[in-house]
Amino acid sequence: MSSKKIEEFLYRVYDRLPRELKALTRPAVWLFFSLRKIFFLASQLRLPVYLIQGKEKWGGESLTTLYLGDERGLLFLSDLLYLADPRKVNLGKIFIWKIESRTNSHLHSSDIIFIKIDGFFSRSLSRGGLVIIPEWILFMLDLSRPLPELKKLPPNKSLRENLRIFRRHNYSYEITHDPVKFRYFYDHMYYPYVMGRYGKITSGTDFKKMERIFRNGQLLLVKKGGDYISGLLIVRISREIMFAYSLGITEGSIEYLRAGALTALYYFVILWAKERGYKWLDFGECRSFLNDGVLNYKKSWGMEMKISRRLMNIFGMKICNFHSGVRNFLENKPFIFMDQEKLKGLILVGQNHPPTVEEVQSLVKTYSISGLDSLAILSDQGFTQQAEEFANSCSTQRLQLISKKPDTFFEAFPYFLHRGKLTVDETSVIERDI
C-alpha cells in the first residue's frame, strides 16, 4: 500500500472516531504530522536537476534556466518563462549540500538559476546570494470592520463593474452539507474550472482530500433561479477564522464568469462569515508576482497579504547572465521576495529615461498591497528630481527608488538585503514611506 493510501486510510479512521477518542488520539496525530514533515524535509536532501532551454515569452530571446526541484516547479517555470514548451534535460540529482558547487559550475552556461525547496532552507540560500521568492502568498480579509463598510463597493473599477453585473442577475445562495451536491460541485464546478484555468500546473484536485474537508466544513452554492452557477468549499479553521478552501464555476463557463459568478461567491461568503461572527476570512494562496491576475483580484477586495504557513516552499533565484531575455522577464514579472519574515516587492523599469513622478506614482498605485513591507523600484536611468521629492513626501509604506545597473544590483543583492541600501558605485537609493 502506498504512503498516500495509508494516509487516506488513517484520515478516514480518525474522522469516524467519537469526539472523546479524537481528543485522546490528538498527540498521536501531532506525532504523525511531525514525522511526515521530517520525512518530507529528508526527501529534499536530494533534488532533481534540470536544464531548460527555449524562447522567453515577452521578446522571443533565447533563455537558459538551471532548475533544481520537483516536477511541479519545472512545469510552473516552463509556463512562466517560455513562449512554447521548452527543451528540458534531466541532469540527475544532487544533495543539497552540493548545491553551491553545482550552481557555480553552471554560472556561465545558465542565464537564471531557480531552486525550489522548503522554506526551512531559505536562510542558507539567501546567504548564498539567491533572491528568496515564496512559491505562494496568503491573502486574508479582515472582517472586524462594520458590516455596512464591508458592503461598500471597493475602489477598484473592474470589481465595481463586476459587482454591478452580479447584482443585476438577482443571485441567491445556499449553504449545504449534502454529499450529493458536493459531488456535483466537484465534477461540474471545481474540476472543470481549475483544469480549464490552470491545466497541467494545477494542484489540489484530489477528490478524497476535498471530500474529507467537506465532511468537516460546508458548501456555499450560488444560484440563479433553480440553477447552480458557482460554488465554494469552506471550512472553519478556528473560532475566528473561516477558510475559503476551493471554488468552481459550472462547467468552467466563461459566460457565467462574465456574469459575476465568481464575484457572487466572494460577496456572499464575506457577508455570511461576517454575520456568523468570524473575524478573518482566509482566501488561500496565490503566486508571488505583483501582476498575477488572482493576486490582483484578491487585492481588489481589500485583502491583506501574509506569509503562508501552509504552503512554505520557496524559489531561490540567481541571475547569472543579464541579457535582454532576462531583462524581459524581470520587467514583465515584478515579484514579491522575502527578507527574513518580511514580504517586499521589486519592480524593474525599462524606460530609456529617468522615471518621472507620474510614472513612479502609477507604479506605487498599481503594486502597493496591504501586508507588503516595502516596494523597491529599480532603474538604471536614475529618477527625476520630482520623483525623488515624491518618495520623500510619502508616509505609510517604505518606498525605495534605486538607481543602479540591474546586473550589478543582483550581484550585490544579499548586501542590499542586510544593509537596507546599496553604497557601491553607480548606486543611489531614496528610501522613504509610501
Protein Blocks (a to p, Z undefined) as FASTA:
>chain_A
ZZklmmmmmmmmmmmpcfklmmmmmmmmmmmmmmmmmmmmmmmmpccddddddddfklop
acddddeddfklmmmmmmmmpmbdcddddebjadfklmmmmmmmmmmmpmbdcddddfkl
mmmmmmnopacddfbdcddddfkbcfklmmpccfblklmmmmmmmmmnopacdddfbfkl
mmmmmmmmmmmmmmmmnmmmbghkafklmmmmmmmmccddddehjacfbdcddddfblmb
ccdfbgcdehhiaklmmnommmmmmmmmmmmmmmnopabdcebjadfbfkbfklmmmmmn
opacdddfkbmcdcddddfblcfklmmmmmmmccdddehjaccdddddfbfbdcdfklmm
mmmmmmgcghiabdcdddfkbpafklmmmmmmpckbccddddddfklmmmmmmmmmmnop
acbehiacddddZZ
